[in-house]
Amino acid sequence: MPDITNDPLRKSWIDVPENSDFPIQNIPFGVFLTREDIITIGTRIGDTAIDLGAMHQLGYFDGIPLTDDIFLQDSLNDFISDGKKTWRLVRNRIGDIFDSTNPVLRDNENHRNIILFSLDEIEMQLPVQIGDYTDFYSSKEHATNVGKMFRDPDNALLPNWLHIPVGYHGRSSTIVPSGVAVRRPNGQTLPVGETQPVFGPSQRVDFELETAFITTDANLMGEPIPIEEAEDYIFGMVLFNDWSARDIQKWEYVPLGPFLAKNFASSISPWIVTMDALEPFRVKGPKQDPQPLPYLQQEGAHAFDINLEVSIQPENTEETLVSTSNFKYMYWSMAQQLAHHTVNGCRVNSGDMMGSGTISGPTEDSYGSMMELTWGGKNPIKMKDGTERKFINDNDTVIMRGYCQNDEIRIGFGEVSSKLLPAFDSSQK
Amino acid sequence: MPDITNDPLRKSWIDVPENSDFPIQNIPFGVFLTREDIITIGTRIGDTAIDLGAMHQLGYFDGIPLTDDIFLQDSLNDFISDGKKTWRLVRNRIGDIFDSTNPVLRDNENHRNIILFSLDEIEMQLPVQIGDYTDFYSSKEHATNVGKMFRDPDNALLPNWLHIPVGYHGRSSTIVPSGVAVRRPNGQTLPVGETQPVFGPSQRVDFELETAFITTDANLMGEPIPIEEAEDYIFGMVLFNDWSARDIQKWEYVPLGPFLAKNFASSISPWIVTMDALEPFRVKGPKQDPQPLPYLQQEGAHAFDINLEVSIQPENTEETLVSTSNFKYMYWSMAQQLAHHTVNGCRVNSGDMMGSGTISGPTEDSYGSMMELTWGGKNPIKMKDGTERKFINDNDTVIMRGYCQNDEIRIGFGEVSSKLLPAFDSSQK
């Protein structure tokens, strides 16, 4: 553990607003366009973006084994592929350079002008080129709620759920960063009581409150990642809104799973918060009963205490908080998900993304989707502007935020915010 | 239509063995390592591989708008992204240069020595970097057989099947070219009559006889590809063995679909046969009843008459033909699959791959998987060496072949051949 970098008493010479998600102890990684329209890899302290490509050219990473162009790229994939030891060396060096007592860059105005940007000068991009994206289904509360609504209330959990971190493959091509608007999907649905499907805009567009983790390349095809090594191959996490169309999903998903109901869009927060930064917030997950099979067994604390919030902001009005949850509720850990995913020899690459599945807590205000919060649309949510929501309306913006907080420090993800545009209308093209 | 390039009477100055899949009318595209270990894009006539990167450097594609390095790449993605007009210009030019009457390259020994390779001098690679891979489920016979075996024999087809080209997302990272051996997966299964799952090597590893098509980038996120345009965005096809572990699948797939049962490996034939080469083998598909929704309706002939065969070759013995099928049996066309996939605005990129789903014909010897051929293991297949197969044994090689044939010409895919290795044993690592 890089203790100095996580030292809660450390201050930066960059100003950090109170309650910022990005103190000097965070040091997330992202990709952005600079004011000169150059793409670079960067980090963030407070509300200042830091150009790591420029820092590297100016020699600030001397002594760390990095290729010259490692940060002058449009994705973090190559850097992530360098492995955990390198991630730590870079993160520790960044902490050192921006430490309030370190004058080297602090007192070099010329270098500061090259390296530092205000947030309004940059445009955040997708941080990784996602080869494969997998979504898990690892919240017991969510799986139980879904089972109660759509299957048998008395046997809500399916027989495999307590034995397997259930997951399925998703679509990489439509994962977009915060700020990119998303279109309501058109598709087939089966109206209640009918036998013939109809076509049109989904009437039940929903968010799913998730996190996702990003992997490095870890195994050869045909070989598993043992559970005790799995955490070493997780670079960091983002917030993840797995946009879903419930009516399309209901008609299409048997027997091969959700497809068009999910693959029209997923939105992520643009800064990847490293597992090293999240280390102080490691907690024990829920007790697992029955005990999983040996390849999924782990001792110790493998959950993370991350506060999560979802708000809906109708156009031109203030937002309404609709859910408050926590990542620590997840039944299956990220290490268990990764060990399971690879136990059959499935190859994992640098930049692959794995979603948690909807994160629902134990109380009704902690559910991670409108489907659960409104119980299938039966109990609409009152918005501050006086309107009601069963699902997401056109031009609503869904905002998810996440942060860890203890007595000494707050480490956060910022937000993933995305507006739902009306459905595409072919006749108006 | 490039009539000259498809003219069945055209001969090449390169020798083409009788019954070759690769006459001068085929001109498939692939990626290979040359004898100098240089990676290049190439084509094939008879048993001669042709280095398109070298041809381009030597000026053979002058006048066609191509970047200098378009063929000196480790994937076809950029070339495919250039679009149909460019594919045709290149394919027509290749036909012209290798026409028996064209002396330019034929009589230039120096150039021939640079451009031409025998097959044993090269090593075929994956032809595209696959961003996203989707697998459909579009054979009515296959879906019916599965429904009979696992659900209700009297209502074998699920209610959505005749309305939707059902599909689901798969894993790109484990798609490998012909010749790469594949490991039997380990995983969780639920023994018959038990309530607790066990862990170990799958006992029911199966092939799935499929084809797959490769797309170009065709739409903006949020916009659909209309069905009448869909074929323009399909570059070509390969043979596809969607390796499957039936026992793992059975335990894991409800409710989100197959995951570890499929993502350990899929194998493809390395030469992409273009839709232009397949054009003479266009036929009408099965009548669709009920009529699909308007966004899936099409007139005319959108199926292709492609003969398909599967053989199993136990180690050190001859192969046994176990299935003879045809791609023309598919209920849903590739154009319908692509229109459906994007009707919700899902973005499709260059190099994306879409599998047909298991291709089963109407007769018992035309089923596209061991599960169907042996009816769940009940009717083992007799092999020429006297052994029997319910599923695939360790060290068996599964070979799929595909070709179109009419009175005048044969256009084929070659083969996808892959050996099943024993399961990974952690204790021996």
HADDOCK unambig.tbl for C-alpha pairs under 7 A between the chains (distance, minus, plus):
assign (segid A and resid 131 and name CA) (segid B and resid 131 and name CA) 5.97 0.50 0.50
assign (segid A and resid 132 and name CA) (segid B and resid 171 and name CA) 6.47 0.50 0.50
assign (segid A and resid 132 and name CA) (segid B and resid 172 and name CA) 6.43 0.50 0.50
assign (segid A and resid 132 and name CA) (segid B and resid 173 and name CA) 6.96 0.50 0.50
assign (segid A and resid 160 and name CA) (segid B and resid 251 and name CA) 6.80 0.50 0.50
assign (segid A and resid 160 and name CA) (segid B and resid 252 and name CA) 6.65 0.50 0.50
assign (segid A and resid 167 and name CA) (segid B and resid 259 and name CA) 6.78 0.50 0.50
assign (segid A and resid 168 and name CA) (segid B and resid 256 and name CA) 6.12 0.50 0.50
assign (segid A and resid 168 and name CA) (segid B and resid 257 and name CA) 6.61 0.50 0.50
assign (segid A and resid 168 and name CA) (segid B and resid 259 and name CA) 5.46 0.50 0.50
assign (segid A and resid 169 and name CA) (segid B and resid 169 and name CA) 5.24 0.50 0.50
assign (segid A and resid 169 and name CA) (segid B and resid 170 and name CA) 5.64 0.50 0.50
assign (segid A and resid 169 and name CA) (segid B and resid 171 and name CA) 6.69 0.50 0.50
assign (segid A and resid 169 and name CA) (segid B and resid 259 and name CA) 6.99 0.50 0.50
assign (segid A and resid 170 and name CA) (segid B and resid 169 and name CA) 5.65 0.50 0.50
assign (segid A and resid 171 and name CA) (segid B and resid 132 and name CA) 6.47 0.50 0.50
assign (segid A and resid 171 and name CA) (segid B and resid 169 and name CA) 6.68 0.50 0.50
assign (segid A and resid 172 and name CA) (segid B and resid 132 and name CA) 6.42 0.50 0.50
assign (segid A and resid 173 and name CA) (segid B and resid 132 and name CA) 6.96 0.50 0.50
assign (segid A and resid 173 and name CA) (segid B and resid 347 and name CA) 6.07 0.50 0.50
assign (segid A and resid 174 and name CA) (segid B and resid 221 and name CA) 6.93 0.50 0.50
assign (segid A and resid 174 and name CA) (segid B and resid 346 and name CA) 6.53 0.50 0.50
assign (segid A and resid 174 and name CA) (segid B and resid 347 and name CA) 6.22 0.50 0.50
assign (segid A and resid 183 and name CA) (segid B and resid 222 and name CA) 5.59 0.50 0.50
assign (segid A and resid 185 and name CA) (segid B and resid 344 and name CA) 4.48 0.50 0.50
assign (segid A and resid 185 and name CA) (segid B and resid 345 and name CA) 6.51 0.50 0.50
assign (segid A and resid 186 and name CA) (segid B and resid 343 and name CA) 6.38 0.50 0.50
assign (segid A and resid 186 and name CA) (segid B and resid 344 and name CA) 4.81 0.50 0.50
assign (segid A and resid 187 and name CA) (segid B and resid 343 and name CA) 6.52 0.50 0.50
assign (segid A and resid 187 and name CA) (segid B and resid 344 and name CA) 5.92 0.50 0.50
assign (segid A and resid 221 and name CA) (segid B and resid 174 and name CA) 6.93 0.50 0.50
assign (segid A and resid 222 and name CA) (segid B and resid 183 and name CA) 5.61 0.50 0.50
assign (segid A and resid 222 and name CA) (segid B and resid 424 and name CA) 6.80 0.50 0.50
assign (segid A and resid 223 and name CA) (segid B and resid 424 and name CA) 6.52 0.50 0.50
assign (segid A and resid 251 and name CA) (segid B and resid 160 and name CA) 6.79 0.50 0.50
assign (segid A and resid 252 and name CA) (segid B and resid 160 and name CA) 6.65 0.50 0.50
assign (segid A and resid 255 and name CA) (segid B and resid 257 and name CA) 6.35 0.50 0.50
assign (segid A and resid 256 and name CA) (segid B and resid 168 and name CA) 6.10 0.50 0.50
assign (segid A and resid 256 and name CA) (segid B and resid 256 and name CA) 6.41 0.50 0.50
assign (segid A and resid 256 and name CA) (segid B and resid 257 and name CA) 4.07 0.50 0.50
assign (segid A and resid 256 and name CA) (segid B and resid 258 and name CA) 6.57 0.50 0.50
assign (segid A and resid 257 and name CA) (segid B and resid 168 and name CA) 6.58 0.50 0.50
assign (segid A and resid 257 and name CA) (segid B and resid 255 and name CA) 6.35 0.50 0.50
assign (segid A and resid 257 and name CA) (segid B and resid 256 and name CA) 4.06 0.50 0.50
assign (segid A and resid 257 and name CA) (segid B and resid 257 and name CA) 4.38 0.50 0.50
assign (segid A and resid 258 and name CA) (segid B and resid 256 and name CA) 6.56 0.50 0.50
assign (segid A and resid 259 and name CA) (segid B and resid 167 and name CA) 6.76 0.50 0.50
assign (segid A and resid 259 and name CA) (segid B and resid 168 and name CA) 5.45 0.50 0.50
assign (segid A and resid 259 and name CA) (segid B and resid 169 and name CA) 6.98 0.50 0.50
assign (segid A and resid 260 and name CA) (segid B and resid 341 and name CA) 6.89 0.50 0.50
assign (segid A and resid 260 and name CA) (segid B and resid 344 and name CA) 6.50 0.50 0.50
assign (segid A and resid 263 and name CA) (segid B and resid 346 and name CA) 6.04 0.50 0.50
assign (segid A and resid 264 and name CA) (segid B and resid 344 and name CA) 5.91 0.50 0.50
assign (segid A and resid 264 and name CA) (segid B and resid 345 and name CA) 5.66 0.50 0.50
assign (segid A and resid 264 and name CA) (segid B and resid 346 and name CA) 4.66 0.50 0.50
assign (segid A and resid 341 and name CA) (segid B and resid 260 and name CA) 6.88 0.50 0.50
assign (segid A and resid 343 and name CA) (segid B and resid 186 and name CA) 6.36 0.50 0.50
assign (segid A and resid 343 and name CA) (segid B and resid 187 and name CA) 6.52 0.50 0.50
assign (segid A and resid 344 and name CA) (segid B and resid 185 and name CA) 4.49 0.50 0.50
assign (segid A and resid 344 and name CA) (segid B and resid 186 and name CA) 4.81 0.50 0.50
assign (segid A and resid 344 and name CA) (segid B and resid 187 and name CA) 5.93 0.50 0.50
assign (segid A and resid 344 and name CA) (segid B and resid 260 and name CA) 6.50 0.50 0.50
assign (segid A and resid 344 and name CA) (segid B and resid 264 and name CA) 5.92 0.50 0.50
assign (segid A and resid 345 and name CA) (segid B and resid 185 and name CA) 6.51 0.50 0.50
assign (segid A and resid 345 and name CA) (segid B and resid 264 and name CA) 5.68 0.50 0.50
assign (segid A and resid 346 and name CA) (segid B and resid 174 and name CA) 6.52 0.50 0.50
assign (segid A and resid 346 and name CA) (segid B and resid 263 and name CA) 6.05 0.50 0.50
assign (segid A and resid 346 and name CA) (segid B and resid 264 and name CA) 4.66 0.50 0.50
assign (segid A and resid 347 and name CA) (segid B and resid 173 and name CA) 6.07 0.50 0.50
assign (segid A and resid 347 and name CA) (segid B and resid 174 and name CA) 6.21 0.50 0.50
assign (segid A and resid 424 and name CA) (segid B and resid 222 and name CA) 6.78 0.50 0.50
assign (segid A and resid 424 and name CA) (segid B and resid 223 and name CA) 6.52 0.50 0.50
